[in-house]
Amino acid sequence: MKTTFDIPEPLVKEIKRIARERGVTARAVVQQALTRVVEEARSEQRFRLPDASVAGWDAMAPEARSHVDQNGGLHALVLKSYER
């Protein structure tokens, strides 16, 4: 299939230089580059964050909840953990 693309002149010059060095046509260099991009896109895997959810406040051990309550609440406890 024949298709037309506008390619910036500096890039065309670089493609032709690479083709000369490799002893192939500029067309072959472009086809190889596009094939590589398509293959990479097919093999890309999306990053998935693992599920790190917890059961919540009710699942926390009673002694832990008591400790949190006695120390000004969960927010205060978290802030204290940053103090040194």
C-alpha positions as CSV (number, residue, x, y, z in Angstrom):
1,M,0.0,0.0,0.0
2,K,1.3,3.4,-0.9
3,T,0.8,6.3,1.6
4,T,2.2,9.8,1.8
5,F,3.6,11.4,4.9
6,D,5.2,14.7,5.5
7,I,8.5,14.2,7.2
8,P,10.8,17.0,8.3
9,E,13.8,17.5,6.1
10,P,16.4,17.0,8.8
11,L,14.8,13.6,9.6
12,V,14.7,12.6,5.9
13,K,18.4,13.4,5.7
14,E,19.1,11.3,8.8
15,I,17.1,8.4,7.4
16,K,19.0,8.5,4.1
17,R,22.3,8.6,6.0
18,I,21.4,5.5,8.0
19,A,20.2,3.8,4.8
20,R,23.5,4.4,3.1
21,E,25.5,3.2,6.1
22,R,23.4,0.0,6.2
23,G,23.4,-0.5,2.5
24,V,19.6,-0.5,2.3
25,T,16.9,1.8,1.0
26,A,15.4,4.7,3.0
27,R,12.1,2.9,2.6
28,A,13.5,-0.1,4.4
29,V,14.7,2.0,7.2
30,V,11.3,3.7,7.6
31,Q,9.5,0.3,7.4
32,Q,11.8,-1.1,10.1
33,A,11.3,1.8,12.4
34,L,7.5,1.8,12.0
35,T,7.4,-2.0,12.6
36,R,9.4,-1.6,15.8
37,V,7.0,1.1,17.1
38,V,4.0,-1.1,16.3
39,E,5.5,-4.1,18.0
40,E,6.4,-2.0,21.1
41,A,2.8,-0.7,21.3
42,R,1.5,-4.2,21.1
43,S,3.7,-5.5,23.9
44,E,3.3,-2.5,26.2
45,Q,1.6,-3.5,29.5
46,R,-0.3,-0.9,31.5
47,F,1.0,-0.3,35.0
48,R,-1.6,-1.6,37.5
49,L,-1.3,-0.6,41.2
50,P,-1.8,-3.7,43.3
51,D,-4.9,-3.7,45.6
52,A,-3.7,-2.6,49.0
53,S,-7.1,-1.9,50.5
54,V,-7.7,-2.9,54.1
55,A,-10.8,-4.0,55.9
56,G,-11.1,-0.7,57.7
57,W,-11.5,0.7,61.2
58,D,-13.8,-2.1,62.4
59,A,-11.2,-4.8,61.5
60,M,-8.5,-3.1,63.6
61,A,-7.7,-4.8,66.8
62,P,-9.5,-3.2,69.8
63,E,-6.3,-2.4,71.6
64,A,-5.0,-0.6,68.5
65,R,-8.2,1.4,68.2
66,S,-7.9,2.3,71.9
67,H,-4.3,3.4,71.4
68,V,-5.3,5.6,68.5
69,D,-8.2,7.1,70.5
70,Q,-5.9,7.9,73.5
71,N,-3.4,9.7,71.3
72,G,-5.6,12.2,69.7
73,G,-7.0,10.2,66.8
74,L,-5.6,8.6,63.7
75,H,-4.5,11.9,62.1
76,A,-2.5,12.9,65.2
77,L,-0.9,9.4,65.3
78,V,0.2,9.6,61.7
79,L,1.6,13.1,62.3
80,K,3.5,11.9,65.3
81,S,5.1,9.1,63.3
82,Y,6.9,11.7,61.2
83,E,8.5,13.3,64.3
84,R,12.0,12.3,65.2
